[in-house]
Amino acid sequence: MNEHPKKAGLSFSLRADGLCVVLRADQIRHDTITGLVREWQEPGAQDDVEAALERLAGVCFPGADAHPAEVDALVEGVEGAACMDYAEMELSFADAVRLWGQLTRIIHGHRSGLQSGSMSGAVPHQRNGEAA
């Protein structure tokens, strides 16, 4: 098992190519898995959760060409069968300020790189949220 500092699972960082910011929120994954297991233990829930997971597995394999809307619908089916809420978490003000500081440093560093020309051409033109 990987050993991480206490707050390593909640952070912002710049992706290696500098084209996007990465949010790491391990607590959401933790809560999702433990919530799935809790629901799995409820009488009669195993069949529903297992069936929803099998339907999802039917389109999530190497080389699968499932439409994103189909995958989204199947994920929602798993969430429904497992009685899952939104993927959200509460932040203390101290964590919010820490994350704000991380994000601010990344944004300022990115802007500085763009202004100095060191990143010129690195940001592709985007239209409707898709890279051109």
Contacts in CASP RR format, 6 or more apart in sequence:
PFRMAT RR
TARGET T0000
AUTHOR 0000-0000-0000
METHOD contacts of the structure
MODEL  1
MNEHPKKAGLSFSLRADGLCVVLRADQIRHDTITGLVREWQEPGAQDDVE
AALERLAGVCFPGADAHPAEVDALVEGVEGAACMDYAEMELSFADAVRLW
GQLTRIIHGHRSGLQSGSMSGAVPHQRNGEAA
7 95 0 8 1.000
7 98 0 8 1.000
8 24 0 8 1.000
8 26 0 8 1.000
9 24 0 8 1.000
9 25 0 8 1.000
9 26 0 8 1.000
9 27 0 8 1.000
10 24 0 8 1.000
10 25 0 8 1.000
10 26 0 8 1.000
10 27 0 8 1.000
10 91 0 8 1.000
10 95 0 8 1.000
10 99 0 8 1.000
11 23 0 8 1.000
11 24 0 8 1.000
11 99 0 8 1.000
11 102 0 8 1.000
12 21 0 8 1.000
12 22 0 8 1.000
12 23 0 8 1.000
12 24 0 8 1.000
12 99 0 8 1.000
12 102 0 8 1.000
12 103 0 8 1.000
12 106 0 8 1.000
13 21 0 8 1.000
13 22 0 8 1.000
13 24 0 8 1.000
13 102 0 8 1.000
13 106 0 8 1.000
14 20 0 8 1.000
14 21 0 8 1.000
14 22 0 8 1.000
14 106 0 8 1.000
14 110 0 8 1.000
15 21 0 8 1.000
15 22 0 8 1.000
17 122 0 8 1.000
18 110 0 8 1.000
18 119 0 8 1.000
18 122 0 8 1.000
19 122 0 8 1.000
19 123 0 8 1.000
19 124 0 8 1.000
21 103 0 8 1.000
21 106 0 8 1.000
25 89 0 8 1.000
27 89 0 8 1.000
28 87 0 8 1.000
28 88 0 8 1.000
28 89 0 8 1.000
31 87 0 8 1.000
31 89 0 8 1.000
32 84 0 8 1.000
32 87 0 8 1.000
35 82 0 8 1.000
35 84 0 8 1.000
36 49 0 8 1.000
36 82 0 8 1.000
36 84 0 8 1.000
39 45 0 8 1.000
39 49 0 8 1.000
39 81 0 8 1.000
39 82 0 8 1.000
39 83 0 8 1.000
39 84 0 8 1.000
40 46 0 8 1.000
40 49 0 8 1.000
40 82 0 8 1.000
45 81 0 8 1.000
45 82 0 8 1.000
45 83 0 8 1.000
48 81 0 8 1.000
49 78 0 8 1.000
49 81 0 8 1.000
49 82 0 8 1.000
51 81 0 8 1.000
52 74 0 8 1.000
52 77 0 8 1.000
52 78 0 8 1.000
52 80 0 8 1.000
52 81 0 8 1.000
52 82 0 8 1.000
53 78 0 8 1.000
55 74 0 8 1.000
55 77 0 8 1.000
56 71 0 8 1.000
56 74 0 8 1.000
56 75 0 8 1.000
56 77 0 8 1.000
56 78 0 8 1.000
58 64 0 8 1.000
59 66 0 8 1.000
59 70 0 8 1.000
59 71 0 8 1.000
59 74 0 8 1.000
60 66 0 8 1.000
60 71 0 8 1.000
78 84 0 8 1.000
91 99 0 8 1.000
110 119 0 8 1.000
113 119 0 8 1.000
114 120 0 8 1.000
114 123 0 8 1.000
124 131 0 8 1.000
124 132 0 8 1.000
125 132 0 8 1.000
126 132 0 8 1.000
END
